[in-house]
Amino acid sequence: MDAIQAGRYSGLKSTHGQRLQDALQIYIRRWIAQVGERDNRIVDTSIIANIERNATFMASSSLLIIAGLVTAIGSTEKSLSLFTQLPFVRFDPQTWEVGLICLTLAFAYAFFTFTWCIRQWTFASILIGSVPNANQPHDESLEQSLGQVISLAVYHFNMGLRAYYFSVALLTWFIHPLIFMLATTWIVLVLYRREFHSRTLKALASGL
């Protein structure tokens, strides 16, 4: 899928320059170091709970969208009679069904990615509870595992969001294949800019 390819390209590109994920990884390591320095972990669990709620919302939204798409596939004739009345929209039942199936697959990927992200944040919560207190010897292997789990959770959340972005481009398939190609290219450029040249990246890098 396009979202997977974008993630792989982002990983390859990181060998030539800093990306958003690289800067965030440094802050994650700083966070993990602070976890072992304090006995009260309320702040850490609150952060995880807040991020986990975002992933839960996206997963629930994906499931609702999938249900709507499956319903639309089952009522192709009624849907076509409605949309063919719109200007600049010309497609046959086969094109309609192919587009809906592709959208369903994209949101199914997003659903499984977000739910896996939720599980990873659950694992992170358990690992935070396992980190020794400040007056106990530090367990570096445990802190490394915690950092890796958090990084993977962030990574999969980003992959789910990218599936949403490319689904927006896929909507233009119903208008014209050329517009679909242009929209996909635009999404790729937007993701590239945010990952390597965004103001957010500059703000994160300035604090390192």
Wavefront OBJ file of the C-alpha trace (Angstrom):
o trace
v 0.000 0.000 0.000
v 1.062 3.606 -0.495
v 1.234 4.243 3.249
v 3.650 1.334 3.722
v 5.847 2.476 0.849
v 5.918 6.010 2.259
v 7.040 4.656 5.622
v 9.803 2.593 4.020
v 10.998 5.566 1.983
v 11.011 7.713 5.099
v 13.217 5.153 6.828
v 15.661 5.012 3.911
v 15.772 8.797 3.627
v 16.692 9.127 7.296
v 20.213 7.887 6.491
v 20.805 11.141 4.592
v 19.216 13.628 6.986
v 17.187 14.036 10.133
v 13.505 13.274 9.942
v 10.656 13.957 12.333
v 10.785 10.430 13.735
v 14.520 10.742 14.483
v 14.063 13.937 16.474
v 11.142 12.438 18.359
v 13.215 9.350 19.155
v 15.717 11.498 21.064
v 12.941 13.011 23.174
v 11.584 9.518 23.839
v 14.975 8.471 25.226
v 15.002 11.577 27.434
v 11.527 10.714 28.662
v 12.568 7.152 29.507
v 15.543 8.484 31.456
v 13.210 10.691 33.517
v 10.865 7.787 34.247
v 13.565 6.048 36.248
v 14.321 9.202 38.221
v 10.874 9.626 39.775
v 8.833 7.326 41.974
v 5.481 8.887 41.076
v 4.569 7.748 37.547
v 1.230 9.576 37.295
v 2.597 11.993 34.705
v 3.897 9.152 32.535
v 0.712 7.114 32.694
v -1.344 10.231 31.916
v 0.732 10.882 28.807
v 0.233 7.317 27.604
v -3.495 7.385 28.378
v -3.937 10.599 26.390
v -2.075 9.261 23.347
v -3.874 5.926 23.594
v -7.238 7.711 23.483
v -6.261 9.271 20.156
v -5.423 5.854 18.717
v -8.681 4.433 20.079
v -10.683 7.218 18.439
v -8.974 6.623 15.090
v -9.544 2.863 15.322
v -13.249 3.367 16.115
v -13.579 5.828 13.241
v -11.950 3.331 10.871
v -14.418 0.645 11.908
v -17.394 2.947 11.319
v -16.045 3.965 7.899
v -15.556 0.306 6.957
v -19.157 -0.429 7.926
v -20.358 2.438 5.736
v -18.229 1.306 2.788
v -19.465 -2.269 3.035
v -23.033 -0.971 3.045
v -22.294 1.136 -0.032
v -20.876 -1.894 -1.841
v -24.052 -3.824 -1.078
v -26.249 -1.060 -2.513
v -24.315 -0.178 -5.651
v -27.353 0.635 -7.792
v -28.843 3.084 -5.301
v -25.492 4.757 -4.730
v -24.833 5.100 -8.447
v -28.243 6.650 -9.061
v -27.358 9.320 -6.493
v -23.772 10.113 -7.462
v -24.220 10.038 -11.226
v -26.355 13.159 -10.848
v -23.303 15.098 -9.662
v -21.286 17.071 -12.237
v -17.886 15.754 -13.393
v -18.610 12.302 -11.958
v -18.755 9.562 -14.596
v -18.093 5.927 -13.744
v -19.598 2.488 -14.242
v -20.608 -0.021 -11.543
v -17.302 -1.871 -11.861
v -15.255 1.288 -11.295
v -17.473 2.164 -8.337
v -17.017 -1.236 -6.697
v -13.249 -1.305 -7.280
v -12.904 2.124 -5.678
v -14.984 1.136 -2.662
v -13.052 -2.106 -2.197
v -9.748 -0.213 -2.282
v -11.064 2.257 0.272
v -12.249 -0.598 2.473
v -8.822 -2.237 2.339
v -7.125 1.061 3.197
v -9.299 1.647 6.256
v -8.993 -2.018 7.261
v -5.227 -1.540 7.266
v -5.678 1.629 9.330
v -7.937 -0.213 11.797
v -5.485 -3.050 12.396
v -2.581 -0.596 12.628
v -4.314 1.605 15.200
v -5.447 -1.369 17.295
v -1.890 -2.719 17.293
v -0.744 0.738 18.348
v -3.199 0.618 21.259
v -1.776 -2.731 22.384
v 1.752 -1.348 22.181
v 0.825 1.557 24.449
v -0.643 -1.010 26.855
v 2.675 -2.847 26.829
v 4.445 0.469 27.453
v 2.249 1.085 30.506
v 3.208 -2.303 31.925
v 6.896 -1.656 31.283
v 6.690 1.740 33.010
v 5.282 -0.024 36.044
v 8.268 -2.383 35.915
v 10.920 0.365 35.855
v 12.811 0.417 39.195
v 12.364 3.355 41.543
v 14.939 6.140 41.779
v 16.605 4.590 44.851
v 17.048 1.221 43.107
v 19.654 0.172 40.505
v 18.670 1.098 36.958
v 17.834 -1.678 34.537
v 19.197 -0.459 31.202
v 17.781 -3.391 29.222
v 14.284 -2.655 30.559
v 14.611 1.034 29.685
v 15.769 0.127 26.174
v 12.786 -2.191 25.734
v 10.437 0.547 26.929
v 11.949 3.026 24.490
v 11.615 0.564 21.599
v 7.974 -0.220 22.405
v 7.088 3.485 22.597
v 8.906 4.161 19.322
v 7.017 1.321 17.612
v 3.704 2.625 18.978
v 4.441 6.080 17.566
v 5.529 4.532 14.260
v 2.340 2.511 13.843
v 0.180 5.490 14.769
v 1.887 7.435 11.985
v 1.311 4.573 9.543
v -2.392 4.562 10.386
v -2.593 8.311 9.782
v -0.858 7.891 6.433
v -3.491 5.358 5.431
v -6.085 8.064 6.093
v -4.138 10.565 3.988
v -3.924 8.234 1.001
v -7.593 7.331 1.404
v -8.400 10.992 0.796
v -6.433 10.794 -2.456
v -8.264 7.587 -3.333
v -11.574 9.426 -3.189
v -10.580 11.295 -6.355
v -10.567 7.949 -8.169
v -14.317 8.388 -8.540
v -13.765 11.618 -10.467
v -10.938 10.738 -12.854
v -7.825 8.485 -12.756
v -5.585 11.423 -13.687
v -6.894 13.455 -10.753
v -6.273 10.420 -8.556
v -2.626 10.328 -9.684
v -2.220 14.042 -9.022
v -3.845 13.771 -5.594
v -1.590 10.848 -4.641
v 1.483 12.814 -5.713
v 0.300 15.792 -3.671
v -0.174 13.595 -0.583
v 3.345 12.210 -0.995
v 4.774 15.724 -1.227
v 2.836 16.837 1.858
v 4.116 13.870 3.862
v 7.659 14.440 2.619
v 7.619 18.087 3.647
v 6.207 17.336 7.081
v 8.726 14.559 7.690
v 11.891 16.342 6.527
v 11.268 20.092 6.181
v 8.407 21.047 8.506
v 8.522 23.816 11.087
v 7.659 21.203 13.689
v 10.865 19.349 12.884
v 12.842 22.585 13.186
v 11.221 23.305 16.547
v 12.043 19.819 17.822
v 15.601 20.001 16.505
v 16.187 23.392 18.158
v 15.591 21.815 21.560
v 18.144 19.045 21.074
l 1 2 3 4 5 6 7 8 9 10 11 12 13 14 15 16 17 18 19 20 21 22 23 24 25 26 27 28 29 30 31 32 33 34 35 36 37 38 39 40 41 42 43 44 45 46 47 48 49 50 51 52 53 54 55 56 57 58 59 60 61 62 63 64 65 66 67 68 69 70 71 72 73 74 75 76 77 78 79 80 81 82 83 84 85 86 87 88 89 90 91 92 93 94 95 96 97 98 99 100 101 102 103 104 105 106 107 108 109 110 111 112 113 114 115 116 117 118 119 120 121 122 123 124 125 126 127 128 129 130 131 132 133 134 135 136 137 138 139 140 141 142 143 144 145 146 147 148 149 150 151 152 153 154 155 156 157 158 159 160 161 162 163 164 165 166 167 168 169 170 171 172 173 174 175 176 177 178 179 180 181 182 183 184 185 186 187 188 189 190 191 192 193 194 195 196 197 198 199 200 201 202 203 204 205 206 207 208
